């Protein structure tokens, strides 16, 4: 079966989007000069203008199908519920109490480390990085305001911890996709993957400790109310029990609303409804951006962009190590193009399996490589859901958070080292 050659020019909308968004910020020194949503809209117009032989109605339908992809719509629901949960929890005092508990229970130099570990624990339990970030960003902003830690530093820690769980959780979409496409066992993939990323987590914790010591100064802690902390405890418990992320966030909203109504933080049901509505509406621009990016990605795929990637990245593979690097390159570049690690793994997975079979690469290893490099890129790209939801809550540009996303950077480095050195040595699986 002949491979489709694909078309490099299919990436023109994505190139224009990045050039406008990043370029304007670099040139002017202000990443708010051109709103990211405007850059995305211009890229969408370019996407629809391409392939002039095709009817505009057909191209619009393709764009709409991409925007309406089930993965995109689920992500939109998560954003809306995360915004509502953050707002209701903040309005009833849950954020203040949780922040004061953290500052009271931990030395200030360990608060950000604690936030990283909590993010990792919730995400590995819940199986989603976006849900974890949505649940914790309000606490992160509160800690930043109560201390001298920059909000970008705090958001970087939350994103890092969230990507730890996204990469390893047995109920994560990315992990399930990697395991299924490589035809291996979840437990086997977890063990191989964990050995590669553990050093990255330990180095991240060390960096956070030293960075915190250098910037921390004493702060006065205020009292906290255990009852008001229950919404976050509820989210954590539900995540550990493996409850669906949409149900977790919905339950968090209800619990926060009930507690706030009983203790008088909300004077009426109308006040609760207003809080929920304000939180949901705060995610409006993020929802629009996600839908537009989904449509652009569909257009790139339809015009042969992903075919070009798959064909180009596998041309010169000649060895087992080369095969592993080609899988890493494929998943990283595809994730750059799609801004969705699950879709990227599902796209590249079958080809990665072919490469693994041809060059004798252990399926546990190929599954780990797919997941690690997908999560590396997903945690770093400024137009990815993780970075966008954190930036939206913090009121900063995603590019400002980028330098502090230590963990996604480090798992990429560890992935490269693992491929180059053959670490870890895996015992052959018995038939």
C-alpha beads as a LAMMPS data file, in Angstrom:
LAMMPS data file: protein, C-alpha beads

431 atoms
430 bonds

1 atom types
1 bond types

-500.0 500.0 xlo xhi
-500.0 500.0 ylo yhi
-500.0 500.0 zlo zhi

Masses

1 110.0

Atoms # bond

1 1 1 0.000 0.000 0.000
2 1 1 1.507 3.356 -1.084
3 1 1 1.881 6.097 1.452
4 1 1 0.187 9.413 0.728
5 1 1 2.873 12.044 0.105
6 1 1 0.918 14.763 1.843
7 1 1 1.304 18.511 1.517
8 1 1 3.649 20.780 3.491
9 1 1 1.605 23.865 2.577
10 1 1 -1.299 22.435 4.590
11 1 1 0.453 23.819 7.684
12 1 1 0.171 27.412 6.440
13 1 1 -2.735 28.314 8.815
14 1 1 -0.807 26.998 11.829
15 1 1 2.361 28.848 10.775
16 1 1 0.396 32.084 10.362
17 1 1 -1.282 31.593 13.746
18 1 1 2.052 31.119 15.525
19 1 1 3.710 33.936 13.582
20 1 1 0.946 36.370 14.522
21 1 1 0.608 35.291 18.156
22 1 1 4.262 34.779 19.047
23 1 1 5.741 37.187 16.504
24 1 1 3.689 40.189 17.604
25 1 1 4.612 39.531 21.217
26 1 1 8.324 39.188 20.466
27 1 1 8.409 42.304 18.247
28 1 1 6.363 44.549 20.551
29 1 1 7.389 42.979 23.859
30 1 1 3.701 42.687 24.759
31 1 1 1.961 39.342 24.192
32 1 1 -1.413 41.036 24.750
33 1 1 -0.899 43.429 21.838
34 1 1 -2.624 41.009 19.468
35 1 1 -5.234 38.843 21.251
36 1 1 -4.669 35.138 20.644
37 1 1 -8.305 34.767 19.564
38 1 1 -7.764 37.292 16.748
39 1 1 -4.666 35.402 15.570
40 1 1 -6.721 32.170 15.548
41 1 1 -9.549 33.795 13.576
42 1 1 -7.112 35.056 10.912
43 1 1 -5.582 31.553 10.700
44 1 1 -9.087 30.067 10.338
45 1 1 -9.846 32.382 7.413
46 1 1 -6.573 31.306 5.767
47 1 1 -7.475 27.638 6.356
48 1 1 -10.838 28.089 4.637
49 1 1 -9.218 29.983 1.747
50 1 1 -6.851 27.119 0.973
51 1 1 -7.564 24.368 -1.556
52 1 1 -9.505 26.702 -3.916
53 1 1 -10.699 23.789 -6.057
54 1 1 -12.921 22.658 -3.183
55 1 1 -16.292 24.321 -2.610
56 1 1 -16.400 26.719 0.333
57 1 1 -19.446 24.906 1.738
58 1 1 -17.467 21.639 1.806
59 1 1 -14.504 23.282 3.529
60 1 1 -16.751 24.902 6.127
61 1 1 -18.314 21.496 6.861
62 1 1 -14.849 19.955 7.297
63 1 1 -13.889 22.817 9.618
64 1 1 -17.099 22.391 11.619
65 1 1 -16.578 18.625 11.980
66 1 1 -13.113 19.296 13.399
67 1 1 -14.449 21.906 15.822
68 1 1 -17.211 19.491 16.845
69 1 1 -14.923 16.501 17.393
70 1 1 -15.936 14.609 20.539
71 1 1 -12.539 15.226 22.170
72 1 1 -12.895 18.971 21.565
73 1 1 -16.459 19.131 22.911
74 1 1 -15.554 17.165 26.052
75 1 1 -12.682 19.606 26.583
76 1 1 -15.119 22.509 26.215
77 1 1 -17.400 21.012 28.881
78 1 1 -14.408 20.618 31.197
79 1 1 -13.468 24.281 30.676
80 1 1 -17.006 25.490 31.418
81 1 1 -17.370 23.366 34.555
82 1 1 -13.845 24.239 35.724
83 1 1 -14.625 27.942 35.371
84 1 1 -17.890 27.545 37.284
85 1 1 -16.233 25.482 40.028
86 1 1 -13.392 27.976 40.460
87 1 1 -15.804 30.912 40.695
88 1 1 -18.260 29.281 43.131
89 1 1 -15.425 27.957 45.317
90 1 1 -13.844 31.411 45.355
91 1 1 -17.106 33.224 46.143
92 1 1 -17.909 30.965 49.114
93 1 1 -14.394 31.237 50.580
94 1 1 -12.987 27.812 49.699
95 1 1 -9.938 29.271 47.969
96 1 1 -8.959 31.536 50.877
97 1 1 -9.342 28.721 53.417
98 1 1 -7.373 26.262 51.295
99 1 1 -4.563 28.771 50.708
100 1 1 -4.360 29.610 54.419
101 1 1 -4.300 25.898 55.290
102 1 1 -1.428 25.344 52.853
103 1 1 0.532 28.306 54.215
104 1 1 -0.089 27.172 57.806
105 1 1 0.686 23.466 57.304
106 1 1 3.789 23.840 55.114
107 1 1 6.896 25.999 55.366
108 1 1 6.530 28.677 52.693
109 1 1 9.552 27.273 50.861
110 1 1 7.626 24.015 50.313
111 1 1 4.216 25.423 49.349
112 1 1 4.885 25.290 45.598
113 1 1 6.403 21.821 45.896
114 1 1 3.257 20.762 47.726
115 1 1 1.147 22.232 44.927
116 1 1 3.158 20.271 42.331
117 1 1 2.713 17.019 44.281
118 1 1 -1.025 17.637 44.843
119 1 1 -1.459 18.347 41.109
120 1 1 0.375 15.124 40.266
121 1 1 -1.742 13.129 42.718
122 1 1 -5.059 14.534 41.494
123 1 1 -4.196 14.136 37.817
124 1 1 -2.973 10.562 38.203
125 1 1 -6.192 9.795 40.076
126 1 1 -8.532 11.715 37.783
127 1 1 -6.762 10.883 34.529
128 1 1 -6.930 14.399 33.084
129 1 1 -4.531 17.308 33.162
130 1 1 -7.118 19.896 32.068
131 1 1 -9.545 18.875 34.823
132 1 1 -6.775 19.043 37.414
133 1 1 -5.619 22.466 36.272
134 1 1 -9.195 23.714 36.237
135 1 1 -9.680 22.535 39.819
136 1 1 -6.445 24.020 41.180
137 1 1 -5.758 27.271 39.327
138 1 1 -7.837 29.346 41.751
139 1 1 -5.790 28.001 44.678
140 1 1 -2.604 28.737 42.736
141 1 1 -3.652 32.339 42.103
142 1 1 -4.565 32.689 45.790
143 1 1 -1.170 31.376 46.928
144 1 1 0.552 33.774 44.552
145 1 1 -1.413 36.713 45.943
146 1 1 -0.688 35.697 49.553
147 1 1 3.045 35.226 48.975
148 1 1 5.773 36.737 46.833
149 1 1 5.727 33.852 44.326
150 1 1 4.907 35.027 40.810
151 1 1 1.664 33.659 39.419
152 1 1 3.543 32.347 36.362
153 1 1 5.863 30.300 38.609
154 1 1 2.873 28.853 40.475
155 1 1 1.005 28.014 37.250
156 1 1 4.118 26.282 35.900
157 1 1 4.154 24.002 38.957
158 1 1 0.458 23.141 38.550
159 1 1 0.851 22.380 34.833
160 1 1 3.903 20.222 35.568
161 1 1 2.144 18.152 38.211
162 1 1 -0.902 17.783 35.990
163 1 1 1.182 16.459 33.082
164 1 1 2.783 13.908 35.442
165 1 1 -0.597 12.278 35.974
166 1 1 -1.702 12.721 32.365
167 1 1 1.335 10.693 31.312
168 1 1 0.978 7.912 33.902
169 1 1 -2.649 7.584 34.997
170 1 1 -4.260 4.263 34.103
171 1 1 -7.494 6.107 33.265
172 1 1 -5.890 8.874 31.182
173 1 1 -7.004 9.058 27.527
174 1 1 -3.404 9.438 26.392
175 1 1 -2.217 6.392 28.333
176 1 1 -5.110 4.247 27.139
177 1 1 -4.522 5.343 23.521
178 1 1 -0.786 4.589 23.765
179 1 1 -1.354 1.156 25.293
180 1 1 -4.065 0.152 22.816
181 1 1 -2.262 1.306 19.682
182 1 1 0.953 -0.478 20.744
183 1 1 -0.885 -3.607 21.901
184 1 1 0.729 -3.845 25.312
185 1 1 -0.498 -4.069 28.910
186 1 1 -1.285 -1.007 31.019
187 1 1 0.770 -2.190 34.017
188 1 1 3.788 -2.980 31.824
189 1 1 3.672 0.402 30.129
190 1 1 3.326 2.139 33.508
191 1 1 6.452 0.474 34.891
192 1 1 8.583 1.295 31.843
193 1 1 7.233 4.856 31.622
194 1 1 7.597 5.552 35.363
195 1 1 11.286 4.652 35.391
196 1 1 11.942 7.195 32.643
197 1 1 9.984 10.118 34.137
198 1 1 10.783 9.628 37.852
199 1 1 14.141 11.442 37.581
200 1 1 12.353 14.327 35.850
201 1 1 9.862 14.592 38.750
202 1 1 12.659 14.519 41.353
203 1 1 14.675 17.174 39.513
204 1 1 11.530 19.322 39.187
205 1 1 10.914 19.088 42.939
206 1 1 14.543 20.056 43.587
207 1 1 14.275 23.064 41.248
208 1 1 11.035 24.188 42.901
209 1 1 12.599 23.933 46.366
210 1 1 15.671 26.002 45.441
211 1 1 13.616 28.539 43.472
212 1 1 11.228 28.883 46.409
213 1 1 13.983 29.380 48.977
214 1 1 15.484 32.128 46.861
215 1 1 12.189 34.023 46.516
216 1 1 10.258 33.243 49.675
217 1 1 9.664 35.804 52.424
218 1 1 7.584 35.369 55.590
219 1 1 3.861 36.062 55.294
220 1 1 1.158 36.397 57.905
221 1 1 -1.243 33.470 57.757
222 1 1 -4.917 33.867 58.560
223 1 1 -7.374 31.369 59.998
224 1 1 -9.103 28.836 57.800
225 1 1 -12.415 26.992 57.942
226 1 1 -12.251 23.228 57.399
227 1 1 -15.840 23.145 56.154
228 1 1 -15.022 25.550 53.338
229 1 1 -12.164 23.279 52.240
230 1 1 -14.543 20.338 51.713
231 1 1 -15.201 21.088 47.981
232 1 1 -11.511 20.550 47.220
233 1 1 -11.318 17.489 49.450
234 1 1 -14.403 16.172 47.656
235 1 1 -12.754 16.701 44.275
236 1 1 -9.644 14.871 45.480
237 1 1 -11.593 11.916 46.905
238 1 1 -13.750 11.614 43.781
239 1 1 -10.625 11.673 41.621
240 1 1 -9.019 8.908 43.682
241 1 1 -12.173 6.817 43.277
242 1 1 -11.891 7.205 39.508
243 1 1 -15.054 9.266 39.016
244 1 1 -15.440 10.877 35.576
245 1 1 -13.921 14.374 35.490
246 1 1 -17.202 16.001 34.406
247 1 1 -18.976 14.405 37.371
248 1 1 -16.111 15.431 39.679
249 1 1 -16.346 19.104 38.724
250 1 1 -20.160 19.106 38.808
251 1 1 -20.129 17.591 42.298
252 1 1 -17.563 20.182 43.377
253 1 1 -19.837 22.993 42.188
254 1 1 -22.850 21.552 44.051
255 1 1 -20.913 20.981 47.271
256 1 1 -19.413 24.480 47.226
257 1 1 -22.836 25.997 46.495
258 1 1 -24.549 24.068 49.331
259 1 1 -21.870 24.985 51.898
260 1 1 -21.901 28.617 50.754
261 1 1 -25.685 28.779 51.019
262 1 1 -25.753 27.232 54.507
263 1 1 -23.035 29.490 55.943
264 1 1 -24.454 32.628 54.344
265 1 1 -21.745 33.220 51.727
266 1 1 -24.552 33.010 49.176
267 1 1 -27.673 34.855 50.284
268 1 1 -29.966 33.227 47.736
269 1 1 -30.197 30.663 44.964
270 1 1 -29.980 33.559 42.535
271 1 1 -26.560 34.448 43.948
272 1 1 -25.388 30.866 43.382
273 1 1 -26.714 30.881 39.828
274 1 1 -24.975 34.205 39.184
275 1 1 -21.678 32.795 40.484
276 1 1 -21.968 29.696 38.298
277 1 1 -22.841 31.829 35.276
278 1 1 -19.940 34.224 35.841
279 1 1 -17.509 31.330 36.124
280 1 1 -18.782 29.651 32.977
281 1 1 -18.696 32.917 31.009
282 1 1 -15.117 33.571 32.125
283 1 1 -14.142 30.649 29.884
284 1 1 -15.929 32.008 26.796
285 1 1 -12.806 33.140 24.932
286 1 1 -11.024 29.896 25.779
287 1 1 -13.975 27.851 24.483
288 1 1 -14.045 29.832 21.219
289 1 1 -10.293 29.436 20.787
290 1 1 -10.516 25.671 21.357
291 1 1 -13.267 25.274 18.758
292 1 1 -11.353 27.341 16.186
293 1 1 -8.133 25.384 16.722
294 1 1 -10.100 22.140 16.342
295 1 1 -11.379 23.355 12.975
296 1 1 -7.922 24.462 11.813
297 1 1 -6.446 21.077 12.728
298 1 1 -9.175 19.301 10.751
299 1 1 -8.360 21.446 7.718
300 1 1 -4.651 20.688 8.042
301 1 1 -5.433 16.972 8.185
302 1 1 -7.836 17.187 5.225
303 1 1 -5.256 19.035 3.102
304 1 1 -2.585 16.398 3.694
305 1 1 -0.527 17.998 6.451
306 1 1 -0.423 14.970 8.723
307 1 1 0.275 12.648 5.778
308 1 1 3.284 14.819 4.946
309 1 1 4.539 14.525 8.535
310 1 1 4.132 10.770 8.697
311 1 1 5.876 10.268 5.360
312 1 1 8.754 12.680 6.035
313 1 1 9.568 11.494 9.547
314 1 1 9.902 7.817 8.582
315 1 1 12.014 8.163 5.430
316 1 1 15.471 7.577 6.920
317 1 1 14.779 5.080 9.715
318 1 1 17.477 2.385 9.655
319 1 1 17.944 1.123 13.231
320 1 1 16.111 0.385 16.478
321 1 1 17.348 3.639 18.034
322 1 1 16.466 5.532 14.850
323 1 1 13.021 3.976 14.942
324 1 1 12.492 5.206 18.500
325 1 1 13.645 8.722 17.626
326 1 1 11.336 8.727 14.597
327 1 1 8.387 7.763 16.835
328 1 1 9.342 10.578 19.237
329 1 1 9.654 13.054 16.382
330 1 1 6.376 11.950 14.824
331 1 1 4.345 12.300 17.989
332 1 1 5.967 15.615 18.942
333 1 1 5.398 17.218 15.526
334 1 1 1.871 15.856 15.245
335 1 1 1.062 17.213 18.703
336 1 1 2.415 20.604 17.675
337 1 1 -0.019 20.483 14.769
338 1 1 -3.100 19.186 16.591
339 1 1 -2.625 20.699 20.092
340 1 1 -4.194 17.544 21.518
341 1 1 -2.070 14.679 22.873
342 1 1 -4.826 12.055 22.677
343 1 1 -5.638 12.804 19.034
344 1 1 -1.913 12.832 18.255
345 1 1 -1.360 9.386 19.758
346 1 1 -4.382 7.955 17.948
347 1 1 -3.058 9.433 14.685
348 1 1 0.564 8.310 15.037
349 1 1 -0.029 5.112 17.051
350 1 1 -0.654 2.686 14.158
351 1 1 2.446 3.868 12.297
352 1 1 4.497 3.704 15.515
353 1 1 3.381 0.083 15.882
354 1 1 4.578 -0.678 12.334
355 1 1 7.965 0.908 13.093
356 1 1 8.232 -1.032 16.352
357 1 1 7.461 -4.341 14.682
358 1 1 9.893 -3.673 11.835
359 1 1 12.835 -2.728 14.059
360 1 1 12.143 -4.946 17.074
361 1 1 11.207 -2.146 19.488
362 1 1 9.528 -3.386 22.654
363 1 1 5.845 -2.367 22.658
364 1 1 6.156 -1.190 26.277
365 1 1 8.860 1.187 25.107
366 1 1 7.035 2.499 22.038
367 1 1 3.926 3.145 24.150
368 1 1 6.044 5.054 26.690
369 1 1 7.744 7.116 23.977
370 1 1 4.384 8.051 22.444
371 1 1 2.949 9.161 25.777
372 1 1 6.057 10.952 27.070
373 1 1 6.680 13.107 24.011
374 1 1 2.985 13.852 23.513
375 1 1 2.792 15.118 27.108
376 1 1 6.049 17.058 26.708
377 1 1 4.705 19.060 23.785
378 1 1 1.187 19.366 25.205
379 1 1 2.518 20.870 28.434
380 1 1 4.644 23.446 26.584
381 1 1 2.699 24.754 23.588
382 1 1 1.112 28.160 24.305
383 1 1 -2.052 27.214 22.379
384 1 1 -2.593 23.904 24.200
385 1 1 -5.559 23.502 26.533
386 1 1 -3.387 23.127 29.633
387 1 1 -1.441 26.354 29.121
388 1 1 -4.525 28.282 28.002
389 1 1 -6.704 27.405 30.980
390 1 1 -3.892 28.309 33.419
391 1 1 -3.161 31.569 31.613
392 1 1 -6.863 32.477 31.511
393 1 1 -7.232 32.030 35.266
394 1 1 -3.975 33.801 36.076
395 1 1 -4.603 36.716 33.716
396 1 1 -1.258 36.322 31.954
397 1 1 -0.038 35.246 28.532
398 1 1 0.725 31.524 28.060
399 1 1 4.171 32.553 26.822
400 1 1 4.920 34.062 30.248
401 1 1 4.216 30.712 31.936
402 1 1 6.386 28.733 29.504
403 1 1 9.782 29.283 31.253
404 1 1 8.399 27.753 34.463
405 1 1 7.009 24.530 32.989
406 1 1 10.001 22.574 34.245
407 1 1 8.449 19.116 34.325
408 1 1 7.251 18.920 30.693
409 1 1 10.692 20.096 29.580
410 1 1 12.471 17.561 31.761
411 1 1 10.407 14.543 30.686
412 1 1 11.314 15.407 27.107
413 1 1 15.000 15.484 28.065
414 1 1 14.672 12.199 29.946
415 1 1 12.868 10.661 26.981
416 1 1 15.758 11.585 24.679
417 1 1 18.302 10.220 27.175
418 1 1 16.300 6.996 27.519
419 1 1 16.278 6.447 23.753
420 1 1 19.991 7.288 23.389
421 1 1 21.106 5.018 26.246
422 1 1 18.512 2.254 26.011
423 1 1 17.320 2.951 29.576
424 1 1 15.540 1.179 31.168
425 1 1 16.609 -2.295 30.149
426 1 1 13.395 -4.278 29.817
427 1 1 13.254 -8.002 30.358
428 1 1 11.715 -9.787 27.362
429 1 1 8.051 -10.594 27.877
430 1 1 7.207 -14.280 28.028
431 1 1 4.840 -15.435 25.298

Bonds

1 1 1 2
2 1 2 3
3 1 3 4
4 1 4 5
5 1 5 6
6 1 6 7
7 1 7 8
8 1 8 9
9 1 9 10
10 1 10 11
11 1 11 12
12 1 12 13
13 1 13 14
14 1 14 15
15 1 15 16
16 1 16 17
17 1 17 18
18 1 18 19
19 1 19 20
20 1 20 21
21 1 21 22
22 1 22 23
23 1 23 24
24 1 24 25
25 1 25 26
26 1 26 27
27 1 27 28
28 1 28 29
29 1 29 30
30 1 30 31
31 1 31 32
32 1 32 33
33 1 33 34
34 1 34 35
35 1 35 36
36 1 36 37
37 1 37 38
38 1 38 39
39 1 39 40
40 1 40 41
41 1 41 42
42 1 42 43
43 1 43 44
44 1 44 45
45 1 45 46
46 1 46 47
47 1 47 48
48 1 48 49
49 1 49 50
50 1 50 51
51 1 51 52
52 1 52 53
53 1 53 54
54 1 54 55
55 1 55 56
56 1 56 57
57 1 57 58
58 1 58 59
59 1 59 60
60 1 60 61
61 1 61 62
62 1 62 63
63 1 63 64
64 1 64 65
65 1 65 66
66 1 66 67
67 1 67 68
68 1 68 69
69 1 69 70
70 1 70 71
71 1 71 72
72 1 72 73
73 1 73 74
74 1 74 75
75 1 75 76
76 1 76 77
77 1 77 78
78 1 78 79
79 1 79 80
80 1 80 81
81 1 81 82
82 1 82 83
83 1 83 84
84 1 84 85
85 1 85 86
86 1 86 87
87 1 87 88
88 1 88 89
89 1 89 90
90 1 90 91
91 1 91 92
92 1 92 93
93 1 93 94
94 1 94 95
95 1 95 96
96 1 96 97
97 1 97 98
98 1 98 99
99 1 99 100
100 1 100 101
101 1 101 102
102 1 102 103
103 1 103 104
104 1 104 105
105 1 105 106
106 1 106 107
107 1 107 108
108 1 108 109
109 1 109 110
110 1 110 111
111 1 111 112
112 1 112 113
113 1 113 114
114 1 114 115
115 1 115 116
116 1 116 117
117 1 117 118
118 1 118 119
119 1 119 120
120 1 120 121
121 1 121 122
122 1 122 123
123 1 123 124
124 1 124 125
125 1 125 126
126 1 126 127
127 1 127 128
128 1 128 129
129 1 129 130
130 1 130 131
131 1 131 132
132 1 132 133
133 1 133 134
134 1 134 135
135 1 135 136
136 1 136 137
137 1 137 138
138 1 138 139
139 1 139 140
140 1 140 141
141 1 141 142
142 1 142 143
143 1 143 144
144 1 144 145
145 1 145 146
146 1 146 147
147 1 147 148
148 1 148 149
149 1 149 150
150 1 150 151
151 1 151 152
152 1 152 153
153 1 153 154
154 1 154 155
155 1 155 156
156 1 156 157
157 1 157 158
158 1 158 159
159 1 159 160
160 1 160 161
161 1 161 162
162 1 162 163
163 1 163 164
164 1 164 165
165 1 165 166
166 1 166 167
167 1 167 168
168 1 168 169
169 1 169 170
170 1 170 171
171 1 171 172
172 1 172 173
173 1 173 174
174 1 174 175
175 1 175 176
176 1 176 177
177 1 177 178
178 1 178 179
179 1 179 180
180 1 180 181
181 1 181 182
182 1 182 183
183 1 183 184
184 1 184 185
185 1 185 186
186 1 186 187
187 1 187 188
188 1 188 189
189 1 189 190
190 1 190 191
191 1 191 192
192 1 192 193
193 1 193 194
194 1 194 195
195 1 195 196
196 1 196 197
197 1 197 198
198 1 198 199
199 1 199 200
200 1 200 201
201 1 201 202
202 1 202 203
203 1 203 204
204 1 204 205
205 1 205 206
206 1 206 207
207 1 207 208
208 1 208 209
209 1 209 210
210 1 210 211
211 1 211 212
212 1 212 213
213 1 213 214
214 1 214 215
215 1 215 216
216 1 216 217
217 1 217 218
218 1 218 219
219 1 219 220
220 1 220 221
221 1 221 222
222 1 222 223
223 1 223 224
224 1 224 225
225 1 225 226
226 1 226 227
227 1 227 228
228 1 228 229
229 1 229 230
230 1 230 231
231 1 231 232
232 1 232 233
233 1 233 234
234 1 234 235
235 1 235 236
236 1 236 237
237 1 237 238
238 1 238 239
239 1 239 240
240 1 240 241
241 1 241 242
242 1 242 243
243 1 243 244
244 1 244 245
245 1 245 246
246 1 246 247
247 1 247 248
248 1 248 249
249 1 249 250
250 1 250 251
251 1 251 252
252 1 252 253
253 1 253 254
254 1 254 255
255 1 255 256
256 1 256 257
257 1 257 258
258 1 258 259
259 1 259 260
260 1 260 261
261 1 261 262
262 1 262 263
263 1 263 264
264 1 264 265
265 1 265 266
266 1 266 267
267 1 267 268
268 1 268 269
269 1 269 270
270 1 270 271
271 1 271 272
272 1 272 273
273 1 273 274
274 1 274 275
275 1 275 276
276 1 276 277
277 1 277 278
278 1 278 279
279 1 279 280
280 1 280 281
281 1 281 282
282 1 282 283
283 1 283 284
284 1 284 285
285 1 285 286
286 1 286 287
287 1 287 288
288 1 288 289
289 1 289 290
290 1 290 291
291 1 291 292
292 1 292 293
293 1 293 294
294 1 294 295
295 1 295 296
296 1 296 297
297 1 297 298
298 1 298 299
299 1 299 300
300 1 300 301
301 1 301 302
302 1 302 303
303 1 303 304
304 1 304 305
305 1 305 306
306 1 306 307
307 1 307 308
308 1 308 309
309 1 309 310
310 1 310 311
311 1 311 312
312 1 312 313
313 1 313 314
314 1 314 315
315 1 315 316
316 1 316 317
317 1 317 318
318 1 318 319
319 1 319 320
320 1 320 321
321 1 321 322
322 1 322 323
323 1 323 324
324 1 324 325
325 1 325 326
326 1 326 327
327 1 327 328
328 1 328 329
329 1 329 330
330 1 330 331
331 1 331 332
332 1 332 333
333 1 333 334
334 1 334 335
335 1 335 336
336 1 336 337
337 1 337 338
338 1 338 339
339 1 339 340
340 1 340 341
341 1 341 342
342 1 342 343
343 1 343 344
344 1 344 345
345 1 345 346
346 1 346 347
347 1 347 348
348 1 348 349
349 1 349 350
350 1 350 351
351 1 351 352
352 1 352 353
353 1 353 354
354 1 354 355
355 1 355 356
356 1 356 357
357 1 357 358
358 1 358 359
359 1 359 360
360 1 360 361
361 1 361 362
362 1 362 363
363 1 363 364
364 1 364 365
365 1 365 366
366 1 366 367
367 1 367 368
368 1 368 369
369 1 369 370
370 1 370 371
371 1 371 372
372 1 372 373
373 1 373 374
374 1 374 375
375 1 375 376
376 1 376 377
377 1 377 378
378 1 378 379
379 1 379 380
380 1 380 381
381 1 381 382
382 1 382 383
383 1 383 384
384 1 384 385
385 1 385 386
386 1 386 387
387 1 387 388
388 1 388 389
389 1 389 390
390 1 390 391
391 1 391 392
392 1 392 393
393 1 393 394
394 1 394 395
395 1 395 396
396 1 396 397
397 1 397 398
398 1 398 399
399 1 399 400
400 1 400 401
401 1 401 402
402 1 402 403
403 1 403 404
404 1 404 405
405 1 405 406
406 1 406 407
407 1 407 408
408 1 408 409
409 1 409 410
410 1 410 411
411 1 411 412
412 1 412 413
413 1 413 414
414 1 414 415
415 1 415 416
416 1 416 417
417 1 417 418
418 1 418 419
419 1 419 420
420 1 420 421
421 1 421 422
422 1 422 423
423 1 423 424
424 1 424 425
425 1 425 426
426 1 426 427
427 1 427 428
428 1 428 429
429 1 429 430
430 1 430 431
